[in-house]
């Protein structure tokens, strides 16, 4: 630890500093260590839904996630950035 890099401040100051330095952004999509799908798979899920394939059938094609997750992807409640 380098003491020269430290400064006094409130929690709000610390949070503002972290945002300013890009250190407070949670990883999205594949960069999230818990992600079970890739961006290409998400695009494929949405394309299948647009073709009229039932979400229950899509969920069978992607067994690593459940129907509710497929639904959230199709409704853009998850993977919004894609």
C-alpha positions, -999 to +999 in steps of 0.1 A: +000+000+000+013+034-009+002+061+017+006+088-010-024+072-028-047+077+002-067+107+011-093+115+038-129+116+028-164+104+034-180+072+021-196+093-006-162+107-016-148+072-018-177+060-039-174+090-062-137+084-066-142+047-074-168+056-101-145+083-115-117+057-118-140+030-133-137+007-103-173+005-092-189-010-124-201-045-120-189-068-148-216-075-174-224-104-196-196-128-202-172-108-180-193-118-150-178-149-136-213-164-129-224-160-166-237-193-180-243-180-215-222-162-241-233-130-260-237-151-291-260-175-273-281-146-260-284-133-296-294-168-307-321-170-280-336-137-291-335-147-328-353-179-320-379-161-301-384-136-329-390-166-353-418-177-330-402-206-313-417-211-278-396-201-249-401-235-233-385-250-264-357-225-264-351-234-227-347-270-237-320-260-262-301-241-235-303-264-204-278-244-184-305-218-177-342-221-169-373-209-186-375-178-164-340-167-175-349-173-212-380-152-206-360-124-190-335-124-219-363-122-245-380-094-226-346-077-223-347-077-185-314-096-186-284-090-209-298-055-216-265-043-230-268-066-260 
